[in-house]
Amino acid sequence: MTPPDVCEIPRWQQLKHLLNNLSPAEFKTALSETPDVVLIDVRTKAEYDAGHISGAINIDYLSYDFWDRMEQLDPQRTYFIYCRTSRR
């Protein structure tokens, strides 16, 4: 007997409904108004090293351990995530 076709939904699509995309102006305002926020830069290390928002940590979206690192974050904290084009 052949198992039925399984259509797995990619993890990013499962999480997308939990995200709140902000314009650059909204992001700047929310960042200044949100206490104890953790800022995550998901660009590559080279992009991060070339310049990043002060205090941001780098978790490269394209790295092999991206999801492992994201899953280690404290779910009780507030996170602001940014990249270069808002596609990551």
C-alpha positions as CSV (number, residue, x, y, z in Angstrom):
1,M,0.0,0.0,0.0
2,T,1.4,3.4,-1.0
3,P,1.1,6.2,1.6
4,P,-1.0,9.1,0.5
5,D,0.7,12.1,-0.9
6,V,1.7,14.5,1.9
7,C,1.8,18.2,1.3
8,E,4.0,19.6,4.0
9,I,3.6,23.3,4.5
10,P,7.0,25.0,4.8
11,R,7.9,26.3,8.3
12,W,8.0,29.9,7.1
13,Q,4.5,29.7,5.9
14,Q,3.3,28.2,9.1
15,L,4.9,31.1,11.0
16,K,4.0,33.9,8.6
17,H,0.7,34.6,10.4
18,L,2.6,35.3,13.6
19,L,4.6,38.1,11.9
20,N,3.8,41.8,11.8
21,N,5.6,43.5,8.9
22,L,6.3,47.1,9.5
23,S,7.4,49.9,7.1
24,P,10.8,51.4,7.9
25,A,9.1,54.4,9.7
26,E,6.9,52.1,11.7
27,F,9.8,49.9,12.6
28,K,11.8,52.9,13.8
29,T,8.9,54.1,15.9
30,A,8.1,50.7,17.4
31,L,11.8,50.0,18.1
32,S,12.0,53.3,20.2
33,E,8.7,52.6,22.0
34,T,9.3,48.9,22.9
35,P,11.2,48.2,26.1
36,D,13.6,45.3,26.3
37,V,13.3,44.4,22.6
38,V,15.8,42.1,21.0
39,L,16.9,43.2,17.6
40,I,17.8,40.4,15.1
41,D,19.6,41.1,11.8
42,V,18.9,38.1,9.5
43,R,21.3,39.1,6.8
44,T,24.5,37.3,6.0
45,K,27.6,37.9,8.3
46,A,29.2,39.9,5.5
47,E,26.2,42.2,5.3
48,Y,26.0,42.5,9.1
49,D,29.7,43.3,9.3
50,A,29.4,46.0,6.7
51,G,26.9,47.8,9.0
52,H,24.0,47.0,11.2
53,I,21.6,48.7,13.7
54,S,23.4,49.2,17.0
55,G,22.7,46.4,19.5
56,A,21.4,43.9,16.9
57,I,22.5,40.3,16.9
58,N,23.1,38.4,13.7
59,I,21.3,35.2,12.9
60,D,21.9,34.6,9.2
61,Y,18.7,33.4,7.6
62,L,20.7,31.4,5.0
63,S,22.8,29.6,7.6
64,Y,22.4,25.9,8.2
65,D,21.5,26.4,11.9
66,F,19.1,29.3,11.4
67,W,16.0,27.5,12.7
68,D,17.9,25.9,15.6
69,R,19.1,29.3,16.7
70,M,15.6,30.8,16.4
71,E,14.1,28.0,18.4
72,Q,16.5,28.7,21.2
73,L,15.2,32.3,21.6
74,D,13.1,33.1,24.7
75,P,9.4,33.0,23.7
76,Q,8.6,35.5,26.4
77,R,10.7,38.2,24.8
78,T,9.8,40.6,22.0
79,Y,11.9,40.4,18.8
80,F,12.3,42.8,15.9
81,I,13.8,41.2,12.9
82,Y,15.2,43.0,9.9
83,C,17.0,42.3,6.6
84,R,18.0,44.3,3.5
85,T,14.9,43.8,1.4
86,S,12.2,42.5,3.8
87,R,12.1,39.2,1.9
88,R,14.0,37.2,4.4
